[in-house]
Amino acid sequence: MRPGVFMLGALSACAAGSSAALVGSPAFPLAVSVAAISLGAGLLVLRSCHSDPALFLLAQPCLFLTWDISPLLTLLFEVVLASVLLFSMGLLHTKTDIAYSAVFFLVMGCAAFLLSGQSHVFFPLVIFVPAAGLACVIVLGLAYRTMVRAGGGVQ
């Protein structure tokens, strides 16, 4: 099977699902047009360069519109997209990879649950951007420490 077909299938399922979830709301025409644009761009990406991360990113506007209806539905679509992306990139081969992905999805679910009551993104950004920066500094510090102990210095 051609690379990118699974990701295009996940993109089309999430685009159709988000449009179906918005039936009856004022954002429905916008959701249908965004889904059509995402699918058209996905077909172009599949035909030209077979980039699974690009197909993953093309689904994000559809999920953004779904957030107003149901954050949990958005989380479900995001988990499906991320799982297919990891599988198509070959990052779900061992039990450890699956466990890390499950922990990531649990954290993502907790963040979606915490943010589901927020009507504006300012408060979540004030909390999560510094937390992500701090986590990055901690991970880089641990990697530096491991390199220094194992190899005796940085190249």
N, C-alpha and C positions, 0 to 999 in steps of 0.2 A: 504494500500500500504506500502511496506517495506520502512523504513527510508533510506535515501540516494539515492533513485531512481531519485528524481527530480534533485538532485545535479549531479548525473551521467549523466542525460540527458542534463543538461546545460554544463557539461564538454565536452560531445561528440559534442554538437552543436558548441561550441566555438572552439574545436580542428578541426572539419571539416570546419568551416567557415574560420579559419585562414589559413588552408591548401589551401582552394579554393581561398583565396585572394592572395596567393603567386604563383598561377599558372603562368608560364612564366618567373618567376624571378629565379636567380641562387640559391636562398635559398629554392626552392620548395622541392627538395629531403630531405633536412634537416627538413623542416616543416612537411612532411608526416611521417618521422621516429619519430619525436618528438610527433606528434599527436598519432601515434600508441603506442608508449611507455606510453604516458599519459593515453590513454584509457585502455591499459592492466593493468597498475598500479591502475587505478580507479576501474576496475573490481575486482582486488585483495583486495583493501581496502573495497569495498562494501561487498565482500564475507566474509572478516575476522572481521572487527571491526565497520563498518557503521559510519565512521567519516566524517561528512560534511566539517569541516575545512580542513581536509587532501585532500578531493576531490577538494576543492577550490584552494588549493596550487598546486595541480597537473596540473591545467589548466594554471598556470602562464607562464611556458616556451613557450607554444603556443602563448600566447598573447605578449610575449617578441619579438617573431619573426615577429608578425604582425605590430609592431610599425614602422618598416622601410617603410612599404607600406602605412599605414594610421594611424596616431595617433587617429583620430576620430573613426575609426573602432575598434581600441583597446579599446578605452573608452566605446564604445557600448557593446563590449563583457564583459568588466569588470563590467559594470553596471548590465548586465544580471546575471553574476555570483554572484555579491554581493547581488542582490535582491533575488535570489533563496537561497543563503546562509542564509540571514536574515529570509526569510519566513520559511525555513526548521528548523531553530533553534527556531522559535516561537517568533521572535522579531518584527513582523509587525502586531500587533493586534489592536493598537489604532491609532487614527489620529496623535497623537504626535509622535509616532514611525515612521509613514510614513513621517511626516514633517521633522524630524531629518534626515531620510535617504535621502530625496530629497535635503536637504541642503548639506549633505555630497557629493551627486552625482554632485551637481552644483560646489562645490569647487574642486572636482576631475576633472570635465570638464574644469574648468578654469586653473588648473595646467597642464592638457594635452594640452590645447591651448597654454599656455605660453612655454611649453617645446617642442612643435612640431617643432620648428625651430632649436633646439639644436642638434648638431651631437655628442656631448660627454656629459657624465653625471656629469662631475666635477662641472660645474657651478650650475646646479640644486641642487646637494648635498650640496654645500657650502651655498646655500640659504635655502633649506627646512629642513635640519637636525637641524641647530640652531633654526629655527622658530618652529619646532616641540618640541624641548627641552624647549623653552621658554613657549610655550602653555601648556606643561605638568606641568611645575613649577607653572604657574598661576592657572591651575585647581586644583593641589594639595594644593596650598595656600588657594584657596577659600573653598575647602573641609575642611581643617584644621580650618579655621575661622568659618565655619558653625558648625563644631563639638564642638568647644570651646564655642560658644555662646549657643548652644542647650543643651549640656551636662555638661558644666563646666570644661572640660579638656579632656586629652587624656588618654585612659586606658593603 
